[in-house]
């Protein structure tokens, strides 16, 4: 799919993201954007939603705890949930039990034939490196950081992510976050 009048410029060339074969973590279910309306935020609805998914729909949790199946829906096999999110949402996702999938960030990349739009925040222009730093890039990959245990991190891609985060022609587009059913089973205790 051409992005301009020049067939050599492809739309996907505007982005730097993980290899397609490893883009989605194995045995994780993609959970699409779920948002609680502003009037109901802070009421614990999103957390309860996730706890109920774990408690009532995760086969490993039901089998491991001896919980009965109380509905007629298919159960979720696999390790957990996977979310692609805009940078401002990472902190909220963490509070819900998600963790960053290391090396899986996507970036918009500027080209001479495809300039990135300027980022403005509260009326001020923000350069891409500053924007990336606002969302922990690349500092989240410091030597003192330890990723959440997972075979699904893209550790071999971390040096490229660090390079992109420090490149003035690259802007963080999305992060990936994962939520493991078994490490979130305490949410279903006593239910």
Residue pairs with C-beta under 8 A, 6 or more apart in sequence:
1 10
1 11
1 12
2 9
2 10
2 11
3 9
3 10
3 11
3 13
3 14
3 113
3 114
4 113
4 114
6 113
9 111
9 113
9 114
13 109
13 111
13 114
14 108
14 109
14 111
14 114
15 106
15 107
15 108
15 109
15 173
16 106
16 107
16 109
16 160
16 164
16 170
17 23
17 105
17 106
17 107
17 173
17 174
18 103
18 104
18 106
18 154
18 157
22 154
23 104
24 30
24 82
25 79
25 82
25 101
25 150
25 152
25 176
25 178
26 152
27 77
27 78
27 79
28 78
28 79
28 80
28 81
28 82
28 152
28 178
29 76
29 78
29 80
29 81
29 82
30 81
30 82
30 83
30 84
31 81
31 82
31 83
31 179
33 85
34 46
34 49
36 43
36 45
36 46
46 96
47 96
47 97
47 187
50 81
50 96
50 97
50 179
50 184
50 187
51 184
51 187
51 188
51 191
53 76
53 81
54 61
54 181
54 184
54 185
54 187
54 188
55 61
55 67
55 187
55 188
55 191
56 62
56 70
56 71
56 188
57 73
57 75
57 76
58 75
58 76
58 181
59 75
59 76
59 77
60 77
60 181
60 182
61 67
61 181
61 182
61 185
61 188
62 68
62 69
62 75
64 182
64 185
65 185
65 188
67 188
69 75
76 181
78 181
79 178
79 180
79 181
79 182
80 178
80 179
80 180
80 181
80 182
80 184
81 98
81 178
81 179
81 181
82 101
82 176
82 177
82 178
82 179
83 93
83 98
83 176
83 177
83 178
83 179
84 106
84 174
84 175
84 176
84 177
85 93
85 174
85 175
85 176
85 177
86 174
87 134
87 135
87 172
87 174
87 175
88 135
90 100
90 135
90 136
90 175
90 177
93 177
94 100
94 177
96 179
97 179
97 183
97 184
97 187
98 177
98 178
98 179
99 147
99 148
99 150
99 177
99 178
99 179
100 140
100 147
100 148
100 175
100 176
100 177
101 150
101 152
101 153
101 154
101 175
101 176
101 177
101 178
102 141
102 147
102 153
102 154
102 155
102 158
103 153
103 154
103 155
103 156
103 157
103 158
103 160
103 161
104 153
104 154
104 157
104 175
104 176
105 137
105 161
105 164
105 165
105 172
105 173
105 174
105 175
105 176
106 172
106 173
106 174
106 175
107 164
107 165
107 170
107 171
107 172
107 173
108 116
108 170
108 171
108 173
109 164
109 167
109 169
109 170
110 116
110 128
110 169
110 170
110 171
116 128
116 169
116 171
118 125
119 125
119 126
119 127
119 128
119 131
119 171
120 126
126 134
127 168
128 167
128 168
128 169
128 170
128 171
129 165
129 166
129 167
129 168
131 171
131 172
132 138
132 165
132 166
132 170
132 171
132 172
133 139
133 165
135 172
135 175
137 161
137 165
137 172
138 161
138 162
138 165
138 166
141 158
141 161
141 162
147 153
147 155
148 178
150 178
150 180
152 178
164 170
165 172
